[in-house]
Amino acid sequence: QVQLVESGGGSVQPGGSLRLSCAASRTVFGFYAMAWYRQAPGKQREQVALITNSSITNYADSVKGRFTISRDGAKNLVYLQMNSLKPEDTAVYYCYAVSESRVGYWGQGTRVTVSS
């Protein structure tokens, strides 16, 4: 069973930065893909950033140029660097991993609040 544990959420002012981390219970390079999703109050969960096992990345239009997804194989971590944060980035952020057999796994989420 794969476990994903997010950390790094918190409160920040508009224009600020946060780095989220997702600790996986096995090597992050062993997954078909890993992604960050977010869910704001009253809204559906949406994919924010994706990185494949070929290191191809994809971002939601709303975060392009501001967010960066990356992996650290030595530490079994996936990061989401978030810069120039806006109030509309406020949400619970979830780590998601897809195994080579296309089984999906979710973390428990970490809350990000962007407010002045």
Kinemage of the C-alpha trace (Angstrom):
@kinemage 1
@onewidth
@group {chain A} dominant
@subgroup {mainchain}
@vectorlist {calphas} color= white
{ca gln a 1} P 0.000 0.000 0.000
{ca val a 2} L 1.346 3.397 -0.987
{ca gln a 3} L 1.237 6.241 1.515
{ca leu a 4} L 1.483 9.896 0.605
{ca val a 5} L 1.905 12.573 3.254
{ca glu a 6} L 1.702 16.257 2.377
{ca ser a 7} L 3.236 19.092 4.353
{ca gly a 8} L 4.134 22.744 3.927
{ca gly a 9} L 0.705 24.323 3.856
{ca gly a 10} L -0.151 27.411 5.839
{ca ser a 11} L -1.243 31.011 5.627
{ca val a 12} L 0.498 33.540 3.425
{ca gln a 13} L -0.200 37.021 2.120
{ca pro a 14} L -0.940 37.646 -1.559
{ca gly a 15} L 2.263 37.698 -3.551
{ca gly a 16} L 3.971 35.330 -1.142
{ca ser a 17} L 5.407 31.866 -1.676
{ca leu a 18} L 5.014 28.404 -0.210
{ca arg a 19} L 6.580 25.055 -0.999
{ca leu a 20} L 4.470 21.978 -0.500
{ca ser a 21} L 6.076 18.580 -0.032
{ca cys a 22} L 4.651 15.135 -0.595
{ca ala a 23} L 6.502 12.267 1.066
{ca ala a 24} L 5.913 8.926 -0.617
{ca ser a 25} L 6.390 5.532 1.006
{ca arg a 26} L 8.390 4.373 -1.998
{ca thr a 27} L 10.565 5.876 -4.677
{ca val a 28} L 8.806 8.657 -6.530
{ca phe a 29} L 10.465 7.530 -9.762
{ca gly a 30} L 8.526 4.275 -9.545
{ca phe a 31} L 5.195 5.924 -10.277
{ca tyr a 32} L 3.677 6.384 -13.717
{ca ala a 33} L 2.871 9.956 -12.725
{ca met a 34} L 2.491 12.187 -9.720
{ca ala a 35} L 0.364 15.257 -9.402
{ca trp a 36} L -0.931 17.976 -7.164
{ca tyr a 37} L -4.637 18.693 -6.986
{ca arg a 38} L -6.515 21.303 -5.029
{ca gln a 39} L -10.047 21.757 -3.813
{ca ala a 40} L -11.394 25.121 -2.813
{ca pro a 41} L -14.530 25.452 -0.652
{ca gly a 42} L -17.626 24.722 -2.702
{ca lys a 43} L -15.629 23.758 -5.783
{ca gln a 44} L -14.588 20.535 -7.444
{ca arg a 45} L -11.118 19.126 -7.025
{ca glu a 46} L -8.877 20.225 -9.873
{ca gln a 47} L -5.474 19.172 -11.093
{ca val a 48} L -2.857 21.847 -10.574
{ca ala a 49} L 0.370 20.226 -11.745
{ca leu a 50} L 1.508 16.884 -13.072
{ca ile a 51} L 4.856 15.213 -13.603
{ca thr a 52} L 5.217 11.929 -15.458
{ca asn a 53} L 7.833 9.209 -15.131
{ca ser a 54} L 9.432 10.785 -18.208
{ca ser a 55} L 9.672 14.097 -16.337
{ca ile a 56} L 7.073 15.714 -18.559
{ca thr a 57} L 5.214 18.383 -16.643
{ca asn a 58} L 1.830 19.959 -17.146
{ca tyr a 59} L 0.132 22.820 -15.349
{ca ala a 60} L -3.318 24.254 -15.053
{ca asp a 61} L -3.591 27.539 -16.935
{ca ser a 62} L -4.357 29.339 -13.700
{ca val a 63} L -0.951 28.488 -12.198
{ca lys a 64} L 1.355 28.462 -15.236
{ca gly a 65} L 4.423 30.570 -14.639
{ca arg a 66} L 3.811 30.644 -10.887
{ca phe a 67} L 3.884 27.020 -9.731
{ca thr a 68} L 6.575 24.399 -10.316
{ca ile a 69} L 6.357 20.658 -9.667
{ca ser a 70} L 9.529 18.691 -9.069
{ca arg a 71} L 10.789 15.431 -7.611
{ca asp a 72} L 13.640 14.416 -5.318
{ca gly a 73} L 14.330 10.736 -5.806
{ca ala a 74} L 16.850 10.544 -2.986
{ca lys a 75} L 14.242 11.714 -0.477
{ca asn a 76} L 11.138 10.205 -2.104
{ca leu a 77} L 9.592 13.666 -2.226
{ca val a 78} L 7.522 15.587 -4.714
{ca tyr a 79} L 7.379 19.338 -4.346
{ca leu a 80} L 5.045 22.073 -5.461
{ca gln a 81} L 6.756 25.447 -5.375
{ca met a 82} L 4.095 28.136 -5.374
{ca asn a 83} L 5.071 31.738 -6.059
{ca ser a 84} L 3.069 34.928 -6.518
{ca leu a 85} L 0.210 33.406 -4.599
{ca lys a 86} L -3.266 34.831 -5.039
{ca pro a 87} L -6.354 34.622 -2.843
{ca glu a 88} L -7.915 32.313 -5.420
{ca asp a 89} L -5.135 29.796 -4.727
{ca thr a 90} L -6.697 29.190 -1.322
{ca ala a 91} L -7.600 25.508 -1.127
{ca val a 92} L -6.704 22.153 0.318
{ca tyr a 93} L -3.879 20.735 -1.775
{ca tyr a 94} L -3.615 16.999 -2.339
{ca cys a 95} L -0.793 14.843 -3.580
{ca tyr a 96} L -1.775 12.131 -6.036
{ca ala a 97} L 0.246 9.246 -7.420
{ca val a 98} L -0.517 6.752 -10.165
{ca ser a 99} L 1.325 3.456 -10.128
{ca glu a 100} L 2.616 1.693 -13.220
{ca ser a 101} L -0.485 -0.516 -13.014
{ca arg a 102} L -2.613 2.665 -13.079
{ca val a 103} L -3.777 2.472 -9.482
{ca gly a 104} L -4.249 5.888 -7.921
{ca tyr a 105} L -3.347 6.994 -4.417
{ca trp a 106} L -4.237 10.166 -2.520
{ca gly a 107} L -2.638 11.968 0.357
{ca gln a 108} L -4.669 13.497 3.175
{ca gly a 109} L -4.211 17.089 1.994
{ca thr a 110} L -2.627 20.241 3.316
{ca arg a 111} L -4.421 23.571 3.597
{ca val a 112} L -3.183 26.732 1.917
{ca thr a 113} L -4.736 30.081 2.753
{ca val a 114} L -3.814 33.221 0.848
{ca ser a 115} L -5.181 36.308 2.518
{ca ser a 116} L -4.160 39.783 3.566
